[in-house]
């Protein structure tokens, strides 16, 4: 099982979301983050200077994450416009 966490900046963004949205994001992360292979199955690698980052679409939100071995760190939470 892969572990996941929020970095400090992403945690601040997360705490500003409604409780319902927080639950939706945590539920998705818990369900889909089973292994490093599944991480790449659900997301899309960013290009250019951000090649070490991946993005995941969850409802109206995008999570930008860093994946290293079996550690999954959410570095940004973006709202689709």
C-alpha positions in Angstrom: 0.0 0.0 0.0 1.2 3.5 -0.9 1.2 6.2 1.8 0.0 9.7 0.9 0.2 13.0 2.7 -0.2 16.7 2.1 2.8 19.1 2.1 2.4 22.2 4.3 1.0 24.5 1.5 -1.4 21.9 0.2 -2.6 21.3 3.7 -3.5 24.9 4.1 -5.5 24.8 0.8 -7.2 21.6 2.0 -8.3 23.1 5.3 -10.0 25.9 3.4 -12.2 23.5 1.5 -15.7 22.5 2.7 -15.8 19.3 4.9 -17.8 17.6 2.1 -15.0 18.3 -0.4 -12.3 17.3 2.1 -14.1 13.9 2.5 -14.4 13.5 -1.2 -10.7 14.0 -1.8 -9.6 11.8 1.1 -11.9 9.0 0.0 -10.6 9.2 -3.5 -7.0 9.1 -2.3 -7.6 6.2 0.1 -9.4 4.2 -2.7 -7.0 4.8 -5.6 -3.6 5.0 -4.0 -2.8 1.3 -3.7 0.6 1.0 -5.4 3.1 3.1 -7.4 1.7 1.5 -10.6 -1.9 2.5 -9.7 -0.7 6.0 -9.0 0.4 6.4 -12.6 -2.7 4.6 -14.0 -5.0 7.3 -12.6 -2.9 10.4 -13.3 -1.0 12.3 -15.9 2.6 13.3 -15.7 3.3 17.0 -16.0 5.7 18.1 -18.8 8.5 20.6 -19.0 10.2 21.7 -15.8 7.6 19.9 -13.7 8.4 16.4 -15.0 8.6 14.9 -11.5 5.0 15.9 -10.8 1.7 14.2 -11.6 -1.8 15.5 -11.7 -5.1 13.9 -10.8 -8.6 15.1 -11.7 -11.1 14.6 -8.9 -14.4 16.2 -9.5 -13.8 19.9 -9.9 -10.3 19.7 -8.4 -6.9 18.8 -9.5 -4.2 17.5 -7.2 -0.6 18.1 -8.1 1.6 15.5 -6.5 5.1 14.3 -6.2 5.7 10.6 -6.4 8.9 9.1 -5.1 9.1 5.3 -4.6 6.0 4.5 -2.5 5.5 8.1 -1.2 2.7 10.2 -2.6 2.9 13.9 -1.5 0.1 16.3 -2.5 1.9 19.6 -3.3 -1.1 21.6 -4.6 -4.9 21.6 -4.8 -6.3 23.5 -7.7 -9.9 24.3 -8.6 -10.9 24.0 -12.2 -12.0 27.2 -13.8 
